Amino acid sequence: MSTVLCCELFSEMINEAGKKGFAFIPKNIEPGQYIIFLQSRNQDTDDITDKLTVIQQAVRYCPFCGTELQQVIQKNKVLIEALFEKNKRFLL
């Protein structure tokens, strides 16, 4: 991804959905309204060889730069909507 949303680390992690480790995943909560989840997985989605463990928590601020994520969502609605559609299968 060439677009930096609020900081480079957040921008990298928003493309990690379904992979082992940490990722940010947007979720549509009502038409046009999104929240961001920080999710952790112990295995890649396409390489499940043991018990899959997934933990997720809604976050309001970027843990790296402190930006309020609603600002990021508002400035990047088209991208956030596309990421939600692409990654919604990974949400709990």
C-alpha positions in Angstrom: 0.0 0.0 0.0 1.4 3.4 -0.9 -1.1 5.4 1.0 0.0 6.3 4.6 -3.1 6.5 6.7 -2.0 7.9 10.0 1.5 6.4 10.3 3.6 3.8 8.4 3.1 1.0 11.1 -0.7 1.4 11.0 -0.7 1.4 7.2 1.4 -1.8 7.2 -0.8 -3.6 9.7 -4.1 -2.8 7.9 -2.8 -5.0 5.1 -2.1 -8.0 7.4 -5.6 -9.3 7.9 -5.7 -13.1 8.1 -2.0 -13.5 8.7 -0.2 -14.7 11.8 0.5 -11.8 14.2 -1.3 -8.5 14.5 -3.5 -6.7 12.0 -6.0 -3.9 11.9 -9.4 -4.7 10.4 -12.2 -2.2 9.8 -15.8 -3.3 10.5 -19.0 -1.8 9.3 -21.3 -1.2 12.2 -24.0 0.6 10.3 -24.3 2.1 6.8 -21.3 4.3 6.3 -20.0 3.9 9.9 -16.8 1.9 10.6 -14.7 1.0 13.6 -11.2 -0.5 13.6 -10.3 -3.8 15.4 -6.8 -4.8 16.4 -6.7 -8.5 15.8 -4.1 -11.1 16.7 -3.8 -14.7 15.2 -1.5 -17.5 16.1 -1.6 -18.9 12.5 -2.1 -17.7 9.0 -5.7 -18.3 7.8 -4.6 -20.5 4.9 -2.1 -22.5 7.0 -4.2 -23.8 10.0 -2.4 -26.8 11.3 -3.3 -26.6 15.0 -5.9 -24.9 17.1 -6.5 -21.4 15.8 -6.6 -18.7 18.4 -7.9 -15.2 17.4 -8.2 -12.2 19.7 -9.6 -8.9 18.7 -10.4 -5.6 20.4 -11.9 -2.4 19.0 -9.5 0.5 19.2 -10.2 4.2 19.0 -6.6 5.5 18.7 -3.6 4.3 16.8 -1.3 2.6 19.3 1.7 3.9 17.4 1.1 7.6 16.7 -2.0 8.3 18.8 -4.2 9.5 16.0 -8.0 9.2 16.6 -9.0 6.5 14.1 -12.3 8.1 13.3 -10.3 10.8 11.6 -8.5 8.2 9.6 -11.7 6.5 8.6 -13.4 9.8 7.6 -10.4 10.8 5.4 -10.2 7.4 3.7 -13.8 6.1 3.5 -13.4 4.5 0.1 -10.3 2.6 1.2 -11.7 1.6 4.5 -14.9 0.3 2.9 -12.8 -1.7 0.4 -10.7 -3.2 3.2 -13.8 -4.1 5.1 -15.3 -5.9 2.1 -12.0 -7.7 1.4 -11.3 -8.7 5.1 -14.7 -9.1 6.8 -14.4 -12.9 6.7 -11.5 -12.6 9.3 -13.6 -10.8 11.9 -15.1 -12.6 14.8 
